[in-house]
Amino acid sequence: MPRGRKKATSETLEQQINNLDVEIESYQQKIREAKDQKKELVEQKKKQDLEILYSTVKNSGKSMEEVLQLIKDLQKPVEPEAN
């Protein structure tokens, strides 16, 4: 049995491992890019939500202080009535 075949198989396995390492790095780069894109979209959505909120408050005819007070009042726990 020639030993040369075993060496070629070993090199092939080493090359396959290297190819997978390259592929893994490529996927990791794509993941980083997707995360960056998601972060940017989340920021855009936050900005859009704030613009809608501001516009709604402005169109309500109430001052910012009045709206804040309404929100604070809604957050207060309701005490049960004593009978």
VEXLOLUM-128291 format. One record per atom (N, C-alpha, C): atom name; x, y, z; residue number from 0; residue in one letter. Coordinates in nm, 4 decimals, padded with zeros to 6 digits. Each point is the difference from the previous one (the first is absolute). Example, Ala and Ser with C-alpha at 12.3 -4.5 7.8 and 13.67 -1.06 7.14 Angstrom:
2
r a: N&u: 01.3190&v: -00.5690&w: 00.7800&k: 0&r: a
r a: CA&u: -00.0890&v: 00.1190&w: 00.0000&k: 0&r: a
r a: C&u: 00.0900&v: 00.1200&w: 00.0000&k: 0&r: a
r a: N&u: -00.0350&v: 00.1050&w: -00.0720&k: 1&r: s
r a: CA&u: 00.0820&v: 00.1190&w: 00.0060&k: 1&r: s
r a: C&u: -00.0770&v: 00.1090&w: 00.0730&k: 1&r: s
//
This chain:
83
r a: N&u: 00.0840&v: -00.1201&w: 00.0000&k: 0&r: m
r a: CA&u: -00.0840&v: 00.1201&w: 00.0000&k: 0&r: m
r a: C&u: 00.0872&v: 00.1248&w: 00.0000&k: 0&r: m
r a: N&u: -00.0209&v: 00.0851&w: -00.0927&k: 1&r: p
r a: CA&u: 00.0789&v: 00.1232&w: -00.0023&k: 1&r: p
r a: C&u: -00.0464&v: 00.0963&w: 00.1087&k: 1&r: p
r a: N&u: 00.0947&v: 00.0624&w: 00.0619&k: 2&r: r
r a: CA&u: -00.0321&v: 00.0976&w: 00.1057&k: 2&r: r
r a: C&u: -00.0347&v: 00.1376&w: -00.0570&k: 2&r: r
r a: N&u: 00.0271&v: 00.0254&w: -00.1221&k: 3&r: g
r a: CA&u: -00.0273&v: 00.1291&w: -00.0629&k: 3&r: g
r a: C&u: -00.1468&v: 00.0381&w: 00.0015&k: 3&r: g
r a: N&u: -00.0879&v: -00.0936&w: -00.0108&k: 4&r: r
r a: CA&u: -00.1432&v: 00.0289&w: 00.0010&k: 4&r: r
r a: C&u: -00.0440&v: 00.0575&w: 00.1338&k: 4&r: r
r a: N&u: 00.0530&v: -00.0542&w: 00.1065&k: 5&r: k
r a: CA&u: -00.0385&v: 00.0463&w: 00.1324&k: 5&r: k
r a: C&u: 00.0417&v: 00.1452&w: 00.0183&k: 5&r: k
r a: N&u: 00.1171&v: 00.0350&w: -00.0475&k: 6&r: k
r a: CA&u: 00.0480&v: 00.1370&w: 00.0108&k: 6&r: k
r a: C&u: -00.0899&v: 00.0945&w: -00.0801&k: 6&r: k
r a: N&u: -00.0402&v: -00.0417&w: -00.1178&k: 7&r: a
r a: CA&u: -00.0882&v: 00.0821&w: -00.0830&k: 7&r: a
r a: C&u: -00.1335&v: 00.0204&w: 00.0694&k: 7&r: a
r a: N&u: -00.0525&v: -00.1025&w: 00.0642&k: 8&r: t
r a: CA&u: -00.1247&v: 00.0111&w: 00.0738&k: 8&r: t
r a: C&u: 00.0168&v: 00.0976&w: 00.1151&k: 8&r: t
r a: N&u: 00.1126&v: -00.0076&w: 00.0674&k: 9&r: s
r a: CA&u: 00.0284&v: 00.0903&w: 00.1115&k: 9&r: s
r a: C&u: 00.0044&v: 00.1449&w: -00.0476&k: 9&r: s
r a: N&u: 00.0645&v: 00.0225&w: -00.1135&k: 10&r: e
r a: CA&u: 00.0044&v: 00.1353&w: -00.0546&k: 10&r: e
r a: C&u: -00.1393&v: 00.0456&w: -00.0418&k: 10&r: e
r a: N&u: -00.0765&v: -00.0891&w: -00.0527&k: 11&r: t
r a: CA&u: -00.1351&v: 00.0325&w: -00.0421&k: 11&r: t
r a: C&u: -00.0836&v: 00.0398&w: 00.1221&k: 11&r: t
r a: N&u: 00.0151&v: -00.0749&w: 00.1065&k: 12&r: l
r a: CA&u: -00.0731&v: 00.0336&w: 00.1230&k: 12&r: l
r a: C&u: 00.0451&v: 00.1358&w: 00.0535&k: 12&r: l
r a: N&u: 00.1292&v: 00.0245&w: -00.0052&k: 13&r: e
r a: CA&u: 00.0526&v: 00.1294&w: 00.0458&k: 13&r: e
r a: C&u: -00.0555&v: 00.1134&w: -00.0858&k: 13&r: e
r a: N&u: -00.0074&v: -00.0216&w: -00.1292&k: 14&r: q
r a: CA&u: -00.0549&v: 00.1005&w: -00.0909&k: 14&r: q
r a: C&u: -00.1489&v: 00.0214&w: 00.0274&k: 14&r: q
r a: N&u: -00.0721&v: -00.1089&w: 00.0260&k: 15&r: q
r a: CA&u: -00.1414&v: 00.0112&w: 00.0328&k: 15&r: q
r a: C&u: -00.0204&v: 00.0810&w: 00.1280&k: 15&r: q
r a: N&u: 00.0837&v: -00.0232&w: 00.0977&k: 16&r: i
r a: CA&u: -00.0065&v: 00.0763&w: 00.1260&k: 16&r: i
r a: C&u: 00.0261&v: 00.1468&w: -00.0272&k: 16&r: i
r a: N&u: 00.1017&v: 00.0294&w: -00.0794&k: 17&r: n
r a: CA&u: 00.0313&v: 00.1393&w: -00.0343&k: 17&r: n
r a: C&u: -00.1152&v: 00.0648&w: -00.0759&k: 17&r: n
r a: N&u: -00.0594&v: -00.0739&w: -00.0919&k: 18&r: n
r a: CA&u: -00.1141&v: 00.0533&w: -00.0749&k: 18&r: n
r a: C&u: -00.1163&v: 00.0321&w: 00.0928&k: 18&r: n
r a: N&u: -00.0246&v: -00.0872&w: 00.0963&k: 19&r: l
r a: CA&u: -00.1071&v: 00.0251&w: 00.0966&k: 19&r: l
r a: C&u: 00.0307&v: 00.1213&w: 00.0874&k: 19&r: l
r a: N&u: 00.1274&v: 00.0159&w: 00.0362&k: 20&r: d
r a: CA&u: 00.0391&v: 00.1183&w: 00.0782&k: 20&r: d
r a: C&u: -00.0290&v: 00.1282&w: -00.0774&k: 20&r: d
r a: N&u: 00.0303&v: -00.0025&w: -00.1288&k: 21&r: v
r a: CA&u: -00.0269&v: 00.1159&w: -00.0846&k: 21&r: v
r a: C&u: -00.1503&v: 00.0242&w: -00.0094&k: 21&r: v
r a: N&u: -00.0762&v: -00.1076&w: -00.0161&k: 22&r: e
r a: CA&u: -00.1455&v: 00.0115&w: -00.0099&k: 22&r: e
r a: C&u: -00.0592&v: 00.0535&w: 00.1309&k: 22&r: e
r a: N&u: 00.0500&v: -00.0494&w: 00.1120&k: 23&r: i
r a: CA&u: -00.0473&v: 00.0477&w: 00.1307&k: 23&r: i
r a: C&u: 00.0276&v: 00.1489&w: 00.0147&k: 23&r: i
r a: N&u: 00.1178&v: 00.0434&w: -00.0371&k: 24&r: e
r a: CA&u: 00.0346&v: 00.1422&w: 00.0096&k: 24&r: e
r a: C&u: -00.0916&v: 00.0842&w: -00.0871&k: 24&r: e
r a: N&u: -00.0327&v: -00.0525&w: -00.1182&k: 25&r: s
r a: CA&u: -00.0913&v: 00.0708&w: -00.0895&k: 25&r: s
r a: C&u: -00.1374&v: 00.0160&w: 00.0639&k: 25&r: s
r a: N&u: -00.0501&v: -00.1067&w: 00.0614&k: 26&r: y
r a: CA&u: -00.1302&v: 00.0074&w: 00.0667&k: 26&r: y
r a: C&u: 00.0041&v: 00.0950&w: 00.1196&k: 26&r: y
r a: N&u: 00.1102&v: -00.0029&w: 00.0731&k: 27&r: q
r a: CA&u: 00.0123&v: 00.0906&w: 00.1145&k: 27&r: q
r a: C&u: -00.0008&v: 00.1458&w: -00.0454&k: 27&r: q
r a: N&u: 00.0628&v: 00.0283&w: -00.1137&k: 28&r: q
r a: CA&u: -00.0015&v: 00.1351&w: -00.0552&k: 28&r: q
r a: C&u: -00.1420&v: 00.0398&w: -00.0395&k: 28&r: q
r a: N&u: -00.0723&v: -00.0930&w: -00.0611&k: 29&r: k
r a: CA&u: -00.1386&v: 00.0282&w: -00.0381&k: 29&r: k
r a: C&u: -00.0858&v: 00.0259&w: 00.1230&k: 29&r: k
r a: N&u: 00.0246&v: -00.0736&w: 00.1075&k: 30&r: i
r a: CA&u: -00.0736&v: 00.0208&w: 00.1250&k: 30&r: i
r a: C&u: 00.0297&v: 00.1380&w: 00.0556&k: 30&r: i
r a: N&u: 00.1276&v: 00.0394&w: 00.0002&k: 31&r: r
r a: CA&u: 00.0361&v: 00.1340&w: 00.0486&k: 31&r: r
r a: C&u: -00.0687&v: 00.1087&w: -00.0816&k: 31&r: r
r a: N&u: -00.0018&v: -00.0171&w: -00.1310&k: 32&r: e
r a: CA&u: -00.0650&v: 00.0976&w: -00.0880&k: 32&r: e
r a: C&u: -00.1505&v: 00.0055&w: 00.0268&k: 32&r: e
r a: N&u: -00.0616&v: -00.1161&w: 00.0199&k: 33&r: a
r a: CA&u: -00.1436&v: -00.0037&w: 00.0278&k: 33&r: a
r a: C&u: -00.0310&v: 00.0669&w: 00.1340&k: 33&r: a
r a: N&u: 00.0849&v: -00.0216&w: 00.0983&k: 34&r: k
r a: CA&u: -00.0199&v: 00.0640&w: 00.1303&k: 34&r: k
r a: C&u: 00.0131&v: 00.1515&w: -00.0102&k: 34&r: k
r a: N&u: 00.0969&v: 00.0455&w: -00.0783&k: 35&r: d
r a: CA&u: 00.0165&v: 00.1442&w: -00.0207&k: 35&r: d
r a: C&u: -00.1225&v: 00.0585&w: -00.0700&k: 35&r: d
r a: N&u: -00.0490&v: -00.0713&w: -00.1004&k: 36&r: q
r a: CA&u: -00.1174&v: 00.0465&w: -00.0728&k: 36&r: q
r a: C&u: -00.1217&v: 00.0022&w: 00.0927&k: 36&r: q
r a: N&u: -00.0142&v: -00.1012&w: 00.0838&k: 37&r: k
r a: CA&u: -00.1121&v: -00.0043&w: 00.0949&k: 37&r: k
r a: C&u: 00.0088&v: 00.1168&w: 00.0978&k: 37&r: k
r a: N&u: 00.1196&v: 00.0278&w: 00.0483&k: 38&r: k
r a: CA&u: 00.0193&v: 00.1109&w: 00.0939&k: 38&r: k
r a: C&u: -00.0423&v: 00.1318&w: -00.0642&k: 38&r: k
r a: N&u: 00.0376&v: 00.0190&w: -00.1248&k: 39&r: e
r a: CA&u: -00.0365&v: 00.1214&w: -00.0720&k: 39&r: e
r a: C&u: -00.1516&v: 00.0100&w: -00.0177&k: 39&r: e
r a: N&u: -00.0641&v: -00.1109&w: -00.0344&k: 40&r: l
r a: CA&u: -00.1451&v: -00.0007&w: -00.0188&k: 40&r: l
r a: C&u: -00.0732&v: 00.0250&w: 00.1320&k: 40&r: l
r a: N&u: 00.0512&v: -00.0542&w: 00.1087&k: 41&r: v
r a: CA&u: -00.0609&v: 00.0229&w: 00.1311&k: 41&r: v
r a: C&u: 00.0082&v: 00.1484&w: 00.0357&k: 41&r: v
r a: N&u: 00.1127&v: 00.0617&w: -00.0293&k: 42&r: e
r a: CA&u: 00.0149&v: 00.1438&w: 00.0260&k: 42&r: e
r a: C&u: -00.0968&v: 00.0816&w: -00.0858&k: 42&r: e
r a: N&u: -00.0143&v: -00.0372&w: -00.1261&k: 43&r: q
r a: CA&u: -00.0946&v: 00.0697&w: -00.0878&k: 43&r: q
r a: C&u: -00.1423&v: -00.0149&w: 00.0509&k: 43&r: q
r a: N&u: -00.0355&v: -00.1201&w: 00.0470&k: 44&r: k
r a: CA&u: -00.1342&v: -00.0251&w: 00.0525&k: 44&r: k
r a: C&u: -00.0243&v: 00.0820&w: 00.1261&k: 44&r: k
r a: N&u: 00.1002&v: 00.0073&w: 00.0857&k: 45&r: k
r a: CA&u: -00.0111&v: 00.0794&w: 00.1229&k: 45&r: k
r a: C&u: -00.0232&v: 00.1470&w: -00.0334&k: 45&r: k
r a: N&u: 00.0761&v: 00.0498&w: -00.0959&k: 46&r: k
r a: CA&u: -00.0153&v: 00.1395&w: -00.0420&k: 46&r: k
r a: C&u: -00.1393&v: 00.0233&w: -00.0588&k: 46&r: k
r a: N&u: -00.0459&v: -00.0934&w: -00.0817&k: 47&r: q
r a: CA&u: -00.1328&v: 00.0113&w: -00.0603&k: 47&r: q
r a: C&u: -00.1084&v: -00.0010&w: 00.1086&k: 47&r: q
r a: N&u: 00.0123&v: -00.0895&w: 00.0975&k: 48&r: d
r a: CA&u: -00.0972&v: -00.0071&w: 00.1095&k: 48&r: d
r a: C&u: -00.0038&v: 00.1309&w: 00.0788&k: 48&r: d
r a: N&u: 00.1174&v: 00.0577&w: 00.0256&k: 49&r: l
r a: CA&u: 00.0053&v: 00.1269&w: 00.0728&k: 49&r: l
r a: C&u: -00.0646&v: 00.1130&w: -00.0796&k: 49&r: l
r a: N&u: 00.0203&v: -00.0006&w: -00.1321&k: 50&r: e
r a: CA&u: -00.0621&v: 00.1023&w: -00.0840&k: 50&r: e
r a: C&u: -00.1522&v: -00.0132&w: 00.0022&k: 50&r: e
r a: N&u: -00.0497&v: -00.1232&w: -00.0051&k: 51&r: i
r a: CA&u: -00.1449&v: -00.0233&w: 00.0056&k: 51&r: i
r a: C&u: -00.0545&v: 00.0445&w: 00.1351&k: 51&r: i
r a: N&u: 00.0697&v: -00.0351&w: 00.1063&k: 52&r: l
r a: CA&u: -00.0435&v: 00.0388&w: 00.1341&k: 52&r: l
r a: C&u: -00.0036&v: 00.1520&w: 00.0136&k: 52&r: l
r a: N&u: 00.1055&v: 00.0663&w: -00.0450&k: 53&r: y
r a: CA&u: 00.0055&v: 00.1454&w: 00.0093&k: 53&r: y
r a: C&u: -00.1127&v: 00.0638&w: -00.0804&k: 53&r: y
r a: N&u: -00.0223&v: -00.0502&w: -00.1213&k: 54&r: s
r a: CA&u: -00.1055&v: 00.0532&w: -00.0854&k: 54&r: s
r a: C&u: -00.1369&v: -00.0199&w: 00.0649&k: 54&r: s
r a: N&u: -00.0214&v: -00.1149&w: 00.0596&k: 55&r: t
r a: CA&u: -00.1275&v: -00.0286&w: 00.0658&k: 55&r: t
r a: C&u: -00.0226&v: 00.0932&w: 00.1177&k: 55&r: t
r a: N&u: 00.1029&v: 00.0226&w: 00.0795&k: 56&r: v
r a: CA&u: -00.0110&v: 00.0920&w: 00.1140&k: 56&r: v
r a: C&u: -00.0279&v: 00.1408&w: -00.0504&k: 56&r: v
r a: N&u: 00.0717&v: 00.0408&w: -00.1005&k: 57&r: k
r a: CA&u: -00.0170&v: 00.1349&w: -00.0547&k: 57&r: k
r a: C&u: -00.1424&v: 00.0192&w: -00.0541&k: 57&r: k
r a: N&u: -00.0522&v: -00.1008&w: -00.0697&k: 58&r: n
r a: CA&u: -00.1342&v: 00.0094&w: -00.0589&k: 58&r: n
r a: C&u: -00.1114&v: -00.0138&w: 00.1033&k: 58&r: n
r a: N&u: 00.0335&v: -00.0467&w: 00.1196&k: 59&r: s
r a: CA&u: -00.1027&v: -00.0190&w: 00.1026&k: 59&r: s
r a: C&u: -00.0448&v: 00.1330&w: 00.0615&k: 59&r: s
r a: N&u: 00.0804&v: 00.1037&w: -00.0177&k: 60&r: g
r a: CA&u: -00.0324&v: 00.1296&w: 00.0590&k: 60&r: g
r a: C&u: 00.0444&v: 00.0109&w: 00.1451&k: 60&r: g
r a: N&u: 00.0593&v: -00.1054&w: 00.0532&k: 61&r: k
r a: CA&u: 00.0475&v: 00.0024&w: 00.1386&k: 61&r: k
r a: C&u: 00.1496&v: 00.0303&w: 00.0010&k: 61&r: k
r a: N&u: 00.0439&v: 00.0550&w: 00.1121&k: 62&r: s
r a: CA&u: 00.1433&v: 00.0266&w: 00.0139&k: 62&r: s
r a: C&u: 00.0712&v: -00.1300&w: 00.0360&k: 62&r: s
r a: N&u: 00.1286&v: 00.0004&w: -00.0154&k: 63&r: m
r a: CA&u: 00.0799&v: -00.1174&w: 00.0337&k: 63&r: m
r a: C&u: -00.0166&v: -00.0345&w: 00.1479&k: 63&r: m
r a: N&u: -00.0059&v: 00.1024&w: 00.0834&k: 64&r: e
r a: CA&u: -00.0160&v: -00.0217&w: 00.1442&k: 64&r: e
r a: C&u: -00.1341&v: -00.0682&w: 00.0300&k: 64&r: e
r a: N&u: -00.1055&v: 00.0426&w: -00.0696&k: 65&r: e
r a: CA&u: -00.1310&v: -00.0617&w: 00.0214&k: 65&r: e
r a: C&u: 00.0004&v: -00.1477&w: -00.0403&k: 65&r: e
r a: N&u: 00.0624&v: -00.0299&w: -00.1112&k: 66&r: v
r a: CA&u: 00.0070&v: -00.1381&w: -00.0463&k: 66&r: v
r a: C&u: 00.0832&v: -00.0841&w: 00.0961&k: 66&r: v
r a: N&u: 00.1106&v: 00.0561&w: 00.0468&k: 67&r: l
r a: CA&u: 00.0825&v: -00.0731&w: 00.0963&k: 67&r: l
r a: C&u: -00.0783&v: -00.0271&w: 00.1286&k: 67&r: l
r a: N&u: -00.0772&v: 00.0978&w: 00.0435&k: 68&r: q
r a: CA&u: -00.0793&v: -00.0185&w: 00.1208&k: 68&r: q
r a: C&u: -00.1070&v: -00.1078&w: -00.0214&k: 68&r: q
r a: N&u: -00.0626&v: -00.0010&w: -00.1160&k: 69&r: l
r a: CA&u: -00.0976&v: -00.1044&w: -00.0316&k: 69&r: l
r a: C&u: 00.0632&v: -00.1391&w: 00.0065&k: 69&r: l
r a: N&u: 00.1173&v: -00.0108&w: -00.0543&k: 70&r: i
r a: CA&u: 00.0705&v: -00.1292&w: 00.0016&k: 70&r: i
r a: C&u: 00.0346&v: -00.0391&w: 00.1430&k: 70&r: i
r a: N&u: 00.0484&v: 00.0954&w: 00.0783&k: 71&r: k
r a: CA&u: 00.0324&v: -00.0291&w: 00.1405&k: 71&r: k
r a: C&u: -00.1241&v: -00.0420&w: 00.0766&k: 71&r: k
r a: N&u: -00.1112&v: 00.0649&w: -00.0278&k: 72&r: d
r a: CA&u: -00.1250&v: -00.0353&w: 00.0683&k: 72&r: d
r a: C&u: -00.0435&v: -00.1422&w: -00.0361&k: 72&r: d
r a: N&u: 00.0238&v: -00.0395&w: -00.1236&k: 73&r: l
r a: CA&u: -00.0357&v: -00.1347&w: -00.0412&k: 73&r: l
r a: C&u: 00.0879&v: -00.1059&w: 00.0662&k: 73&r: l
r a: N&u: 00.1189&v: 00.0391&w: 00.0386&k: 74&r: q
r a: CA&u: 00.0931&v: -00.0952&w: 00.0593&k: 74&r: q
r a: C&u: -00.0248&v: -00.0191&w: 00.1501&k: 74&r: q
r a: N&u: -00.0755&v: 00.0899&w: 00.0624&k: 75&r: k
r a: CA&u: -00.0296&v: -00.0127&w: 00.1420&k: 75&r: k
r a: C&u: -00.0908&v: -00.1211&w: 00.0227&k: 75&r: k
r a: N&u: 00.0291&v: -00.0786&w: 00.1044&k: 76&r: p
r a: CA&u: -00.0866&v: -00.1134&w: 00.0273&k: 76&r: p
r a: C&u: -00.1370&v: 00.0466&w: 00.0491&k: 76&r: p
r a: N&u: -00.1024&v: -00.0691&w: -00.0419&k: 77&r: v
r a: CA&u: -00.1362&v: 00.0337&w: 00.0388&k: 77&r: v
r a: C&u: -00.0271&v: -00.0686&w: 00.1346&k: 77&r: v
r a: N&u: -00.0397&v: 00.0816&w: 00.0980&k: 78&r: e
r a: CA&u: -00.0277&v: -00.0559&w: 00.1318&k: 78&r: e
r a: C&u: -00.1443&v: -00.0505&w: 00.0027&k: 78&r: e
r a: N&u: -00.0216&v: -00.1194&w: 00.0550&k: 79&r: p
r a: CA&u: -00.1367&v: -00.0523&w: 00.0077&k: 79&r: p
r a: C&u: -00.0830&v: 00.0824&w: 00.0972&k: 79&r: p
r a: N&u: -00.1276&v: 00.0149&w: -00.0328&k: 80&r: e
r a: CA&u: -00.0888&v: 00.0776&w: 00.0855&k: 80&r: e
r a: C&u: -00.0363&v: -00.0813&w: 00.1240&k: 80&r: e
r a: N&u: -00.0003&v: 00.0680&w: 00.1150&k: 81&r: a
r a: CA&u: -00.0378&v: -00.0670&w: 00.1247&k: 81&r: a
r a: C&u: -00.1509&v: 00.0036&w: 00.0146&k: 81&r: a
r a: N&u: -00.0614&v: -00.1126&w: 00.0284&k: 82&r: n
r a: CA&u: -00.1446&v: -00.0073&w: 00.0165&k: 82&r: n
r a: C&u: -00.0357&v: -00.0133&w: 00.1445&k: 82&r: n
//
